Amino acid sequence: MKTALFSLLVVFVGLLHGIITDMLIIAWLSIGMADVTGSYFLLAILPAEIIAVGITTLLLMKAYKFNPRVNLTLYVVVAAVAHSAMLNMLANPPADIAAYFGGMVIACGIWFSVLWRYYLNT
């Protein structure tokens, strides 16, 4: 029973990942921390993805502790598919979708390795 509930929570938060990331990018650009003439990936996408994955990692720590390999993988897959579908519906070019996916993979790699090292591998 706990496995199903934790997995559903991971799926739900993974579905919200794209919305969280886009809201962070809008906030980031509105306060003038990045401009669209520079490297949009390094100045907007990557910081927003790192913050979004960090927030969701902190929210899902208990679910990850219960079944780490399944839930970490489930989060990455659901978040990638949902965010790619959302960006595709908003008519973003494939290069932008790939940039968001690359930022998410980098952010997940950073946060999940820290989580695995200090919390899950005890």
C-alpha positions, 0 to 999 in steps of 0.5 A: 500500500505504501509503495503505491501511494509513494509512487503516485506521489512521485508521479504527481510531483513529476507531472508538476515539474514542468510547471514549477520550472517554467514559473521559476524561469519567468520569475528569474527573467522578470527580476532581471537575473538573466537576459535572452541575448546571453546563453539562455541555457546557462542563465535561465534553464539550468538554474531553474531546473536545479532549483526545481529539482532541489525543491521536489527532491526535498519534498519527496525524500521520504518516498525516495527513502522507501524505494529509491531506485524505482522512485528516482527513475520514475520521477525522471521519466515522468518529469521528462515526458510531461515537460516535453509534452507540455513544451511540445504543446506550446510549439517549442522547437525540438532544440529548446525541448532538448535544452530543458531535458539536458538541464533536467538530467544535469540537475537530477544527476547533481541532486540525486547523487547528493541525496544518495550519498548522504541520505539513501545510502545509510 
